[in-house]
Amino acid sequence: MKTKLIIHRFNPDSDKGPRYEAFKVDIDAGETVLAALIKVYEELDPSLSFRFACGKLKCGECALMVNKFPCLACEKKIESEMTIEPLPNLPLIKDLAIDRSSVLNRIFELAPLLRKPSDAASVAEIMDRQDVDTYVRFTSCLECLTCQSACPVLKKKPDHFVGPLGLLWLAQLKLIDGAERAGAKALVEMCSGCGRCWKVCPSKVDFLEEAITSLANEEKG
């Protein structure tokens, strides 16, 4: 099968602005976008930059935009023509590769309370079976950052809001020990509840809406 990939290209060290470059590759029908990108890299242009690690829906590293919709490149099946772009509203390193480290570190900068470890010995005593099941769902997050890229509040207030992923981490922390932490309420109240984050989440486990809405309800109570 022949497929045409129109790929976002931008090297901040040499380019004045982003551009798009088209590549045509022969690839088996049913293959993934990740496989097509690897084929471009190995056979046509080794300067192409993109992220992936496991290739098996485990790590979330390969999240990007295909035809204007966020997805995991290792899961998305190829089409006859695709426009491939990096996740929007996040710092870009080059081409399709976003700066994951700066996004994650920024959450801890805005919510340093997340760095404080809980007393692991007391977790089993505090959490009942239902809380444990909920916590397991909450920790199924791949940290692919599609939720962060889709959040309108984070786009407007990147220096103040932790985004959906930060709220998820707060919900995890709340389940572990139930303790109130200074600054958490203000962060939760910044969320508009628009739902864009959980609508674009590629996880097969429905957890993000539950985590954010439950955390918001607790802060209102």
C-alpha positions in Angstrom: 0.0 0.0 0.0 1.2 3.5 -0.8 0.6 6.2 1.7 1.4 9.9 1.7 2.7 11.5 4.9 2.6 15.2 5.1 4.9 15.8 8.1 5.4 18.9 10.1 9.1 19.9 10.1 10.8 22.5 12.2 14.3 22.8 13.5 14.6 25.8 15.8 18.3 25.9 15.3 18.1 26.5 11.6 14.5 27.2 10.5 12.7 30.5 10.6 9.4 28.8 10.9 7.6 25.5 10.5 7.0 23.9 7.1 5.4 20.7 5.8 7.2 18.0 3.8 5.5 15.2 1.9 6.8 11.6 1.8 5.4 8.6 0.0 6.1 5.2 1.4 5.2 1.6 0.5 3.9 -0.1 3.6 1.7 -3.0 4.4 -2.0 -2.2 4.9 -2.9 -2.3 8.6 0.4 -1.0 9.7 0.6 1.9 12.2 1.6 5.5 11.8 4.7 4.8 14.0 5.8 2.1 11.5 5.4 4.6 8.6 7.4 7.2 10.5 10.2 4.7 11.2 10.2 3.8 7.5 10.6 7.4 6.5 13.4 7.8 9.0 15.2 4.6 8.0 14.8 4.9 4.2 14.1 8.5 3.2 15.2 11.1 5.8 17.2 10.2 8.9 17.0 13.8 10.1 13.3 13.4 11.0 12.7 13.7 14.7 9.8 12.0 16.6 9.4 10.2 19.9 8.6 6.6 20.7 9.8 4.0 23.2 7.8 0.8 23.6 5.7 0.8 20.5 3.1 -1.3 22.4 0.6 1.2 23.9 2.5 1.2 27.2 4.5 4.5 27.4 2.6 7.3 25.7 5.8 8.7 24.2 4.6 8.6 20.6 1.5 10.8 21.0 1.0 13.2 18.1 -1.6 14.7 15.8 -2.9 12.8 12.8 -5.3 14.7 10.5 -5.8 17.2 13.4 -6.7 14.6 16.0 -4.5 13.4 18.8 -3.6 9.8 18.9 -0.8 7.3 19.7 1.3 6.7 16.7 1.8 3.0 17.7 -2.0 2.5 17.7 -3.2 4.7 14.8 -3.6 2.7 11.6 -2.2 4.2 8.4 -4.5 5.9 5.8 -3.8 6.7 2.2 -2.9 10.3 3.1 -2.1 11.7 6.5 -1.0 15.1 7.9 1.2 14.4 10.9 1.9 17.2 13.4 3.2 17.4 17.0 0.9 17.9 19.9 -0.2 21.5 20.0 0.4 24.1 22.8 3.4 22.2 24.2 7.1 23.1 23.9 8.7 21.6 20.7 12.2 20.2 20.4 12.2 19.4 16.7 9.7 18.3 14.0 7.2 16.0 15.9 9.2 15.7 19.1 7.8 17.7 22.1 9.8 18.4 25.2 8.1 16.1 27.7 10.6 16.8 30.5 9.8 20.5 30.6 6.0 19.8 30.6 6.3 17.3 33.5 8.8 19.4 35.5 6.5 22.5 35.1 3.7 20.6 36.9 6.0 20.0 39.9 7.1 23.6 39.8 3.5 24.8 40.0 2.5 22.1 42.5 5.5 21.4 44.7 3.1 19.6 47.1 3.2 16.7 44.6 6.9 16.1 45.5 6.1 15.3 49.1 6.1 11.5 49.6 3.3 9.9 51.5 3.9 7.5 54.4 3.8 4.2 52.4 3.4 2.2 55.6 0.0 3.9 56.3 -1.4 3.6 52.8 -2.8 0.1 53.3 -4.5 1.2 56.5 -6.1 4.3 55.0 -7.3 3.0 51.6 -10.3 0.7 51.5 -10.9 -1.8 48.6 -12.9 0.7 46.6 -10.2 3.4 47.0 -7.6 0.9 45.9 -9.6 0.0 42.8 -10.0 3.7 42.0 -6.3 4.4 42.5 -5.4 1.6 40.1 -7.7 3.1 37.5 -6.1 6.6 38.1 -2.6 5.2 37.7 -3.4 3.6 34.3 -2.6 7.0 32.7 0.1 6.7 30.0 1.2 10.3 30.6 1.1 10.8 26.8 0.3 14.5 27.4 -2.6 14.7 24.9 -4.8 16.0 27.7 -2.3 18.8 28.4 -2.2 19.8 24.7 -6.0 20.0 24.5 -6.6 22.0 27.7 -7.8 25.6 26.9 -7.0 26.8 30.4 -3.5 25.6 30.2 -3.1 27.2 26.9 -4.1 30.6 28.4 -2.4 30.2 31.7 0.7 28.0 31.2 2.5 29.7 34.1 -0.2 29.1 36.6 -2.2 26.0 35.8 -1.0 22.4 36.2 -3.3 21.0 33.5 -5.3 17.8 33.5 -2.3 15.6 34.2 -1.4 17.7 37.3 -5.0 17.4 38.6 -4.9 13.6 38.0 -1.7 13.4 40.1 -3.5 15.5 42.8 -6.4 13.0 42.7 -4.0 10.1 43.1 -2.4 11.8 46.1 -5.7 12.6 47.7 -6.7 8.9 47.5 -3.5 7.8 49.1 -3.8 9.8 52.3 -6.8 12.1 52.1 -4.8 15.0 53.5 -5.5 18.6 52.6 -2.6 20.4 51.0 -2.0 24.1 50.7 -2.5 25.4 47.2 -4.4 22.3 45.9 -7.8 24.0 46.1 -6.7 27.0 44.0 -5.2 24.6 41.3 -8.4 22.6 41.2 -10.6 25.7 40.9 -8.8 26.8 37.8 -10.2 23.9 35.8 -13.2 24.9 33.7 -14.6 21.4 33.5 -14.9 21.6 29.7 -14.1 17.9 29.2 -11.7 18.3 26.3 -9.0 16.5 28.2 -10.9 13.2 28.7 -12.4 13.3 25.2 -9.0 13.2 23.6 -7.5 10.7 26.1 -6.3 7.6 24.2 -6.5 5.3 27.2 -8.9 2.4 27.2 -9.6 3.0 30.8 -12.1 5.8 31.6 -10.4 7.5 34.5 -9.6 11.1 33.7 -13.2 12.5 34.0 -13.7 10.6 37.2 -10.5 11.9 38.8 -10.9 15.5 37.9 -14.7 15.8 38.7 -14.3 13.9 42.0 -11.4 16.2 43.0 -13.4 19.3 42.1 -16.4 18.1 44.0 -14.3 17.4 47.1 -12.8 20.9 47.0 -16.3 22.5 46.7 -17.6 20.4 49.6 
